[in-house]
Amino acid sequence: MINDLRFTIYDLRFTAFKKEKGDKMKKRYMLVVGLAAMFLIATGCAQPLTRLEMDFGTSFKLAKFNQTLNPEAEKNLKPVTGLDGGAAQASIEQYRKDFAKPATTAMPMSLLGMVGGGK
């Protein structure tokens, strides 16, 4: 009976050790598989730039540069000279008067007959 008891205690210790070892192996396996999956997903998303992406915004920058009259103007700190106050005021008033006039356009007679959509 004592031998049976010793064998049972040994058997219990061995199965407990075996179970712990199996749990550690499962954790390691899942960790390795998880890291490999994350690596594959990350490398799958990282793609080299295409030619279109490399040139993105180039046409805008080129158009902006071509429309700039004097690129060195920001370095000039002298005051701007141009129209005096009276001339500028008259110019602005004339500009506003042009937009205040109602647009009067008469329709030609030939179009008035076609509005009904006859046969």
VMD Tcl script that builds the backbone (N, CA, C; Angstrom):
set m [mol new atoms 357]
animate dup $m
set s [atomselect $m all]
$s set {name element resname resid chain x y z} {
  {N N MET 1 A 0.807 -1.171 0.000}
  {CA C MET 1 A 0.000 0.000 0.000}
  {C C MET 1 A 0.863 1.253 0.000}
  {N N ILE 2 A 1.955 1.216 0.697}
  {CA C ILE 2 A 2.841 2.365 0.723}
  {C C ILE 2 A 3.432 2.581 -0.665}
  {N N ASN 3 A 3.785 1.520 -1.355}
  {CA C ASN 3 A 4.313 1.659 -2.706}
  {C C ASN 3 A 3.266 2.256 -3.643}
  {N N ASP 4 A 2.031 1.826 -3.456}
  {CA C ASP 4 A 0.967 2.390 -4.282}
  {C C ASP 4 A 0.790 3.880 -4.001}
  {N N LEU 5 A 0.905 4.251 -2.754}
  {CA C LEU 5 A 0.762 5.655 -2.362}
  {C C LEU 5 A 1.901 6.484 -2.952}
  {N N ARG 6 A 3.137 5.942 -2.869}
  {CA C ARG 6 A 4.280 6.652 -3.455}
  {C C ARG 6 A 4.098 6.819 -4.959}
  {N N PHE 7 A 3.649 5.784 -5.627}
  {CA C PHE 7 A 3.448 5.832 -7.074}
  {C C PHE 7 A 2.374 6.864 -7.423}
  {N N THR 8 A 1.324 6.928 -6.621}
  {CA C THR 8 A 0.247 7.879 -6.867}
  {C C THR 8 A 0.737 9.311 -6.670}
  {N N ILE 9 A 1.497 9.554 -5.611}
  {CA C ILE 9 A 2.044 10.890 -5.373}
  {C C ILE 9 A 2.991 11.280 -6.500}
  {N N TYR 10 A 3.853 10.340 -6.931}
  {CA C TYR 10 A 4.768 10.610 -8.030}
  {C C TYR 10 A 3.997 10.901 -9.308}
  {N N ASP 11 A 2.952 10.102 -9.537}
  {CA C ASP 11 A 2.135 10.275 -10.727}
  {C C ASP 11 A 1.455 11.649 -10.715}
  {N N LEU 12 A 0.962 12.095 -9.556}
  {CA C LEU 12 A 0.327 13.403 -9.451}
  {C C LEU 12 A 1.322 14.534 -9.712}
  {N N ARG 13 A 2.520 14.396 -9.147}
  {CA C ARG 13 A 3.538 15.424 -9.376}
  {C C ARG 13 A 3.928 15.478 -10.857}
  {N N PHE 14 A 4.086 14.331 -11.467}
  {CA C PHE 14 A 4.511 14.274 -12.863}
  {C C PHE 14 A 3.441 14.866 -13.776}
  {N N THR 15 A 2.162 14.572 -13.531}
  {CA C THR 15 A 1.097 15.126 -14.374}
  {C C THR 15 A 0.974 16.633 -14.166}
  {N N ALA 16 A 1.184 17.088 -12.924}
  {CA C ALA 16 A 1.132 18.536 -12.674}
  {C C ALA 16 A 2.275 19.229 -13.405}
  {N N PHE 17 A 3.463 18.641 -13.375}
  {CA C PHE 17 A 4.613 19.207 -14.076}
  {C C PHE 17 A 4.380 19.185 -15.580}
  {N N LYS 18 A 3.823 18.092 -16.049}
  {CA C LYS 18 A 3.557 17.945 -17.473}
  {C C LYS 18 A 2.533 18.980 -17.927}
  {N N LYS 19 A 1.520 19.227 -17.085}
  {CA C LYS 19 A 0.489 20.212 -17.422}
  {C C LYS 19 A 1.081 21.616 -17.470}
  {N N GLU 20 A 1.920 21.963 -16.486}
  {CA C GLU 20 A 2.568 23.272 -16.483}
  {C C GLU 20 A 3.454 23.443 -17.703}
  {N N LYS 21 A 4.174 22.403 -18.052}
  {CA C LYS 21 A 5.053 22.473 -19.211}
  {C C LYS 21 A 4.235 22.664 -20.487}
  {N N GLY 22 A 3.097 21.979 -20.561}
  {CA C GLY 22 A 2.225 22.124 -21.731}
  {C C GLY 22 A 1.650 23.525 -21.831}
  {N N ASP 23 A 1.264 24.116 -20.702}
  {CA C ASP 23 A 0.727 25.473 -20.710}
  {C C ASP 23 A 1.783 26.480 -21.149}
  {N N LYS 24 A 3.009 26.303 -20.680}
  {CA C LYS 24 A 4.093 27.204 -21.090}
  {C C LYS 24 A 4.360 27.075 -22.578}
  {N N MET 25 A 4.330 25.858 -23.079}
  {CA C MET 25 A 4.580 25.645 -24.505}
  {C C MET 25 A 3.470 26.278 -25.350}
  {N N LYS 26 A 2.226 26.152 -24.875}
  {CA C LYS 26 A 1.115 26.764 -25.607}
  {C C LYS 26 A 1.262 28.285 -25.630}
  {N N LYS 27 A 1.643 28.855 -24.490}
  {CA C LYS 27 A 1.822 30.309 -24.423}
  {C C LYS 27 A 2.934 30.763 -25.352}
  {N N ARG 28 A 4.033 30.038 -25.358}
  {CA C ARG 28 A 5.152 30.385 -26.244}
  {C C ARG 28 A 4.729 30.263 -27.706}
  {N N TYR 29 A 4.036 29.180 -28.010}
  {CA C TYR 29 A 3.592 28.953 -29.383}
  {C C TYR 29 A 2.663 30.085 -29.831}
  {N N MET 30 A 1.712 30.440 -28.993}
  {CA C MET 30 A 0.781 31.514 -29.341}
  {C C MET 30 A 1.505 32.854 -29.474}
  {N N LEU 31 A 2.503 33.085 -28.636}
  {CA C LEU 31 A 3.282 34.313 -28.714}
  {C C LEU 31 A 4.053 34.376 -30.029}
  {N N VAL 32 A 4.690 33.277 -30.400}
  {CA C VAL 32 A 5.458 33.246 -31.650}
  {C C VAL 32 A 4.529 33.407 -32.846}
  {N N VAL 33 A 3.399 32.712 -32.834}
  {CA C VAL 33 A 2.450 32.826 -33.940}
  {C C VAL 33 A 1.894 34.249 -34.014}
  {N N GLY 34 A 1.580 34.845 -32.864}
  {CA C GLY 34 A 1.067 36.218 -32.847}
  {C C GLY 34 A 2.074 37.224 -33.371}
  {N N LEU 35 A 3.325 37.086 -32.951}
  {CA C LEU 35 A 4.367 37.990 -33.443}
  {C C LEU 35 A 4.598 37.816 -34.937}
  {N N ALA 36 A 4.571 36.586 -35.403}
  {CA C ALA 36 A 4.744 36.343 -36.838}
  {C C ALA 36 A 3.591 36.953 -37.625}
  {N N ALA 37 A 2.370 36.815 -37.120}
  {CA C ALA 37 A 1.215 37.399 -37.801}
  {C C ALA 37 A 1.310 38.923 -37.834}
  {N N MET 38 A 1.702 39.522 -36.728}
  {CA C MET 38 A 1.846 40.980 -36.697}
  {C C MET 38 A 2.929 41.440 -37.669}
  {N N PHE 39 A 4.022 40.701 -37.746}
  {CA C PHE 39 A 5.091 41.054 -38.672}
  {C C PHE 39 A 4.612 40.962 -40.118}
  {N N LEU 40 A 3.883 39.908 -40.448}
  {CA C LEU 40 A 3.386 39.748 -41.809}
  {C C LEU 40 A 2.376 40.832 -42.170}
  {N N ILE 41 A 1.524 41.193 -41.231}
  {CA C ILE 41 A 0.541 42.252 -41.496}
  {C C ILE 41 A 1.243 43.591 -41.685}
  {N N ALA 42 A 2.225 43.877 -40.849}
  {CA C ALA 42 A 2.944 45.155 -40.946}
  {C C ALA 42 A 3.725 45.254 -42.249}
  {N N THR 43 A 4.368 44.177 -42.656}
  {CA C THR 43 A 5.132 44.230 -43.907}
  {C C THR 43 A 4.210 44.225 -45.110}
  {N N GLY 44 A 3.026 43.673 -44.987}
  {CA C GLY 44 A 2.076 43.696 -46.089}
  {C C GLY 44 A 1.520 45.082 -46.330}
  {N N CYS 45 A 1.409 45.883 -45.295}
  {CA C CYS 45 A 0.869 47.236 -45.425}
  {C C CYS 45 A 1.930 48.232 -45.895}
  {N N ALA 46 A 3.174 47.923 -45.675}
  {CA C ALA 46 A 4.248 48.846 -46.058}
  {C C ALA 46 A 4.610 48.599 -47.515}
  {N N GLN 47 A 4.231 49.542 -48.359}
  {CA C GLN 47 A 4.516 49.423 -49.783}
  {C C GLN 47 A 5.405 50.586 -50.204}
  {N N PRO 48 A 6.225 50.378 -51.190}
  {CA C PRO 48 A 7.041 51.503 -51.667}
  {C C PRO 48 A 6.155 52.542 -52.360}
  {N N LEU 49 A 6.613 53.780 -52.364}
  {CA C LEU 49 A 5.850 54.851 -52.991}
  {C C LEU 49 A 5.781 54.639 -54.495}
  {N N THR 50 A 4.610 54.901 -55.063}
  {CA C THR 50 A 4.459 54.819 -56.511}
  {C C THR 50 A 4.926 56.137 -57.127}
  {N N ARG 51 A 5.029 56.156 -58.433}
  {CA C ARG 51 A 5.462 57.373 -59.131}
  {C C ARG 51 A 4.451 58.499 -58.907}
  {N N LEU 52 A 3.170 58.148 -58.858}
  {CA C LEU 52 A 2.133 59.144 -58.632}
  {C C LEU 52 A 2.266 59.762 -57.242}
  {N N GLU 53 A 2.535 58.950 -56.246}
  {CA C GLU 53 A 2.679 59.462 -54.886}
  {C C GLU 53 A 3.933 60.299 -54.721}
  {N N MET 54 A 5.002 59.963 -55.445}
  {CA C MET 54 A 6.232 60.750 -55.346}
  {C C MET 54 A 6.040 62.148 -55.926}
  {N N ASP 55 A 5.206 62.269 -56.982}
  {CA C ASP 55 A 4.996 63.553 -57.643}
  {C C ASP 55 A 3.771 64.296 -57.119}
  {N N PHE 56 A 3.161 63.817 -56.047}
  {CA C PHE 56 A 1.941 64.435 -55.543}
  {C C PHE 56 A 2.223 65.866 -55.102}
  {N N GLY 57 A 1.476 66.815 -55.649}
  {CA C GLY 57 A 1.611 68.221 -55.286}
  {C C GLY 57 A 2.590 68.995 -56.153}
  {N N THR 58 A 3.283 68.307 -57.049}
  {CA C THR 58 A 4.274 68.984 -57.881}
  {C C THR 58 A 3.621 69.985 -58.822}
  {N N SER 59 A 2.471 69.627 -59.411}
  {CA C SER 59 A 1.820 70.546 -60.351}
  {C C SER 59 A 1.331 71.802 -59.640}
  {N N PHE 60 A 0.837 71.644 -58.409}
  {CA C PHE 60 A 0.398 72.817 -57.644}
  {C C PHE 60 A 1.580 73.734 -57.351}
  {N N LYS 61 A 2.687 73.159 -56.903}
  {CA C LYS 61 A 3.864 73.971 -56.586}
  {C C LYS 61 A 4.404 74.664 -57.830}
  {N N LEU 62 A 4.382 73.965 -58.964}
  {CA C LEU 62 A 4.870 74.552 -60.211}
  {C C LEU 62 A 3.965 75.697 -60.655}
  {N N ALA 63 A 2.634 75.511 -60.573}
  {CA C ALA 63 A 1.706 76.577 -60.960}
  {C C ALA 63 A 1.861 77.790 -60.046}
  {N N LYS 64 A 2.033 77.557 -58.767}
  {CA C LYS 64 A 2.210 78.658 -57.811}
  {C C LYS 64 A 3.503 79.424 -58.111}
  {N N PHE 65 A 4.566 78.703 -58.405}
  {CA C PHE 65 A 5.836 79.354 -58.721}
  {C C PHE 65 A 5.732 80.152 -60.010}
  {N N ASN 66 A 5.054 79.605 -61.020}
  {CA C ASN 66 A 4.936 80.298 -62.307}
  {C C ASN 66 A 4.057 81.540 -62.216}
  {N N GLN 67 A 3.158 81.597 -61.258}
  {CA C GLN 67 A 2.279 82.754 -61.121}
  {C C GLN 67 A 2.855 83.827 -60.205}
  {N N THR 68 A 3.975 83.579 -59.582}
  {CA C THR 68 A 4.603 84.560 -58.716}
  {C C THR 68 A 5.410 85.523 -59.576}
  {N N LEU 69 A 5.062 86.802 -59.517}
  {CA C LEU 69 A 5.734 87.797 -60.349}
  {C C LEU 69 A 7.162 88.034 -59.892}
  {N N ASN 70 A 7.341 88.239 -58.600}
  {CA C ASN 70 A 8.664 88.530 -58.084}
  {C C ASN 70 A 8.892 87.685 -56.823}
  {N N PRO 71 A 9.600 86.569 -56.929}
  {CA C PRO 71 A 9.819 85.729 -55.759}
  {C C PRO 71 A 10.653 86.398 -54.676}
  {N N GLU 72 A 11.428 87.399 -55.035}
  {CA C GLU 72 A 12.296 88.077 -54.072}
  {C C GLU 72 A 11.607 89.268 -53.404}
  {N N ALA 73 A 10.315 89.468 -53.633}
  {CA C ALA 73 A 9.607 90.635 -53.112}
  {C C ALA 73 A 9.533 90.638 -51.588}
  {N N GLU 74 A 9.533 89.489 -50.975}
  {CA C GLU 74 A 9.437 89.459 -49.510}
  {C C GLU 74 A 10.683 90.004 -48.828}
  {N N LYS 75 A 11.775 90.059 -49.542}
  {CA C LYS 75 A 13.013 90.575 -48.951}
  {C C LYS 75 A 13.104 92.104 -49.029}
  {N N ASN 76 A 12.254 92.722 -49.862}
  {CA C ASN 76 A 12.249 94.169 -50.022}
  {C C ASN 76 A 11.410 94.787 -48.905}
  {N N LEU 77 A 12.042 95.568 -48.014}
  {CA C LEU 77 A 11.335 96.150 -46.874}
  {C C LEU 77 A 10.964 97.616 -47.079}
  {N N LYS 78 A 11.179 98.146 -48.259}
  {CA C LYS 78 A 10.811 99.535 -48.547}
  {C C LYS 78 A 9.293 99.660 -48.617}
  {N N PRO 79 A 8.736 100.841 -48.253}
  {CA C PRO 79 A 7.284 101.003 -48.337}
  {C C PRO 79 A 6.804 100.973 -49.789}
  {N N VAL 80 A 5.587 100.503 -49.954}
  {CA C VAL 80 A 5.012 100.373 -51.292}
  {C C VAL 80 A 4.491 101.738 -51.730}
  {N N THR 81 A 4.799 102.134 -52.946}
  {CA C THR 81 A 4.292 103.396 -53.499}
  {C C THR 81 A 3.386 103.044 -54.665}
  {N N GLY 82 A 2.348 103.827 -54.840}
  {CA C GLY 82 A 1.413 103.549 -55.927}
  {C C GLY 82 A 0.403 104.661 -55.999}
  {N N LEU 83 A -0.866 104.325 -56.054}
  {CA C LEU 83 A -1.937 105.308 -56.123}
  {C C LEU 83 A -2.032 106.096 -54.821}
  {N N ASP 84 A -2.324 107.404 -54.979}
  {CA C ASP 84 A -2.565 108.184 -53.769}
  {C C ASP 84 A -3.985 107.911 -53.286}
  {N N GLY 85 A -4.334 108.420 -52.127}
  {CA C GLY 85 A -5.620 108.119 -51.513}
  {C C GLY 85 A -6.817 108.522 -52.347}
  {N N GLY 86 A -6.771 109.706 -52.969}
  {CA C GLY 86 A -7.903 110.200 -53.771}
  {C C GLY 86 A -8.128 109.341 -55.006}
  {N N ALA 87 A -7.055 108.998 -55.700}
  {CA C ALA 87 A -7.183 108.184 -56.914}
  {C C ALA 87 A -7.687 106.786 -56.577}
  {N N ALA 88 A -7.215 106.234 -55.486}
  {CA C ALA 88 A -7.661 104.915 -55.077}
  {C C ALA 88 A -9.134 104.943 -54.689}
  {N N GLN 89 A -9.567 106.010 -53.992}
  {CA C GLN 89 A -10.974 106.126 -53.593}
  {C C GLN 89 A -11.873 106.237 -54.822}
  {N N ALA 90 A -11.487 107.031 -55.802}
  {CA C ALA 90 A -12.288 107.178 -57.024}
  {C C ALA 90 A -12.370 105.857 -57.781}
  {N N SER 91 A -11.301 105.145 -57.809}
  {CA C SER 91 A -11.280 103.850 -58.496}
  {C C SER 91 A -12.231 102.858 -57.827}
  {N N ILE 92 A -12.215 102.811 -56.520}
  {CA C ILE 92 A -13.088 101.895 -55.775}
  {C C ILE 92 A -14.556 102.288 -55.952}
  {N N GLU 93 A -14.859 103.592 -55.919}
  {CA C GLU 93 A -16.236 104.035 -56.107}
  {C C GLU 93 A -16.752 103.682 -57.490}
  {N N GLN 94 A -15.940 103.866 -58.505}
  {CA C GLN 94 A -16.345 103.515 -59.870}
  {C C GLN 94 A -16.575 102.011 -59.993}
  {N N TYR 95 A -15.747 101.240 -59.335}
  {CA C TYR 95 A -15.877 99.782 -59.345}
  {C C TYR 95 A -17.206 99.362 -58.713}
  {N N ARG 96 A -17.563 99.968 -57.598}
  {CA C ARG 96 A -18.817 99.630 -56.912}
  {C C ARG 96 A -20.030 100.091 -57.706}
  {N N LYS 97 A -19.942 101.237 -58.395}
  {CA C LYS 97 A -21.052 101.732 -59.212}
  {C C LYS 97 A -21.319 100.800 -60.382}
  {N N ASP 98 A -20.285 100.234 -60.944}
  {CA C ASP 98 A -20.468 99.315 -62.077}
  {C C ASP 98 A -21.290 98.093 -61.676}
  {N N PHE 99 A -21.139 97.641 -60.458}
  {CA C PHE 99 A -21.895 96.479 -60.012}
  {C C PHE 99 A -23.278 96.853 -59.492}
  {N N ALA 100 A -23.509 98.119 -59.184}
  {CA C ALA 100 A -24.803 98.560 -58.672}
  {C C ALA 100 A -25.822 98.739 -59.786}
  {N N LYS 101 A -25.411 98.930 -61.027}
  {CA C LYS 101 A -26.326 99.123 -62.150}
  {C C LYS 101 A -27.072 97.814 -62.437}
  {N N PRO 102 A -28.397 97.899 -62.596}
  {CA C PRO 102 A -29.134 96.680 -62.942}
  {C C PRO 102 A -28.852 96.295 -64.396}
  {N N ALA 103 A -28.784 95.025 -64.612}
  {CA C ALA 103 A -28.520 94.541 -65.966}
  {C C ALA 103 A -29.835 94.541 -66.732}
  {N N THR 104 A -29.905 95.304 -67.820}
  {CA C THR 104 A -31.113 95.379 -68.639}
  {C C THR 104 A -30.798 94.763 -69.988}
  {N N THR 105 A -31.365 93.618 -70.209}
  {CA C THR 105 A -31.197 92.971 -71.511}
  {C C THR 105 A -32.580 92.597 -72.008}
  {N N ALA 106 A -32.904 92.942 -73.231}
  {CA C ALA 106 A -34.202 92.642 -73.824}
  {C C ALA 106 A -34.098 91.340 -74.603}
  {N N MET 107 A -35.153 90.534 -74.482}
  {CA C MET 107 A -35.167 89.269 -75.213}
  {C C MET 107 A -35.577 89.532 -76.658}
  {N N PRO 108 A -34.959 88.896 -77.573}
  {CA C PRO 108 A -35.375 89.039 -78.976}
  {C C PRO 108 A -36.770 88.450 -79.180}
  {N N MET 109 A -37.481 88.981 -80.122}
  {CA C MET 109 A -38.853 88.551 -80.381}
  {C C MET 109 A -38.907 87.098 -80.825}
  {N N SER 110 A -37.910 86.625 -81.533}
  {CA C SER 110 A -37.955 85.262 -82.051}
  {C C SER 110 A -37.941 84.223 -80.922}
  {N N LEU 111 A -37.308 84.529 -79.804}
  {CA C LEU 111 A -37.264 83.587 -78.693}
  {C C LEU 111 A -38.563 83.572 -77.903}
  {N N LEU 112 A -39.295 84.704 -77.898}
  {CA C LEU 112 A -40.543 84.756 -77.133}
  {C C LEU 112 A -41.590 83.808 -77.724}
  {N N GLY 113 A -41.598 83.623 -79.001}
  {CA C GLY 113 A -42.563 82.713 -79.626}
  {C C GLY 113 A -42.241 81.264 -79.350}
  {N N MET 114 A -41.013 80.943 -79.027}
  {CA C MET 114 A -40.612 79.551 -78.830}
  {C C MET 114 A -40.759 79.101 -77.390}
  {N N VAL 115 A -41.139 80.006 -76.490}
  {CA C VAL 115 A -41.227 79.643 -75.091}
  {C C VAL 115 A -42.365 78.663 -74.843}
  {N N GLY 116 A -43.438 78.752 -75.573}
  {CA C GLY 116 A -44.589 77.876 -75.372}
  {C C GLY 116 A -44.302 76.428 -75.738}
  {N N GLY 117 A -43.289 76.164 -76.516}
  {CA C GLY 117 A -42.942 74.808 -76.890}
  {C C GLY 117 A -43.945 74.218 -77.874}
  {N N GLY 118 A -44.358 74.992 -78.835}
  {CA C GLY 118 A -45.348 74.536 -79.822}
  {C C GLY 118 A -44.820 73.435 -80.725}
  {N N LYS 119 A -45.651 73.061 -81.683}
  {CA C LYS 119 A -45.323 71.928 -82.555}
  {C C LYS 119 A -44.356 72.257 -83.618}
}
mol reanalyze $m
mol bondsrecalc $m
mol representation Tube
mol addrep $m
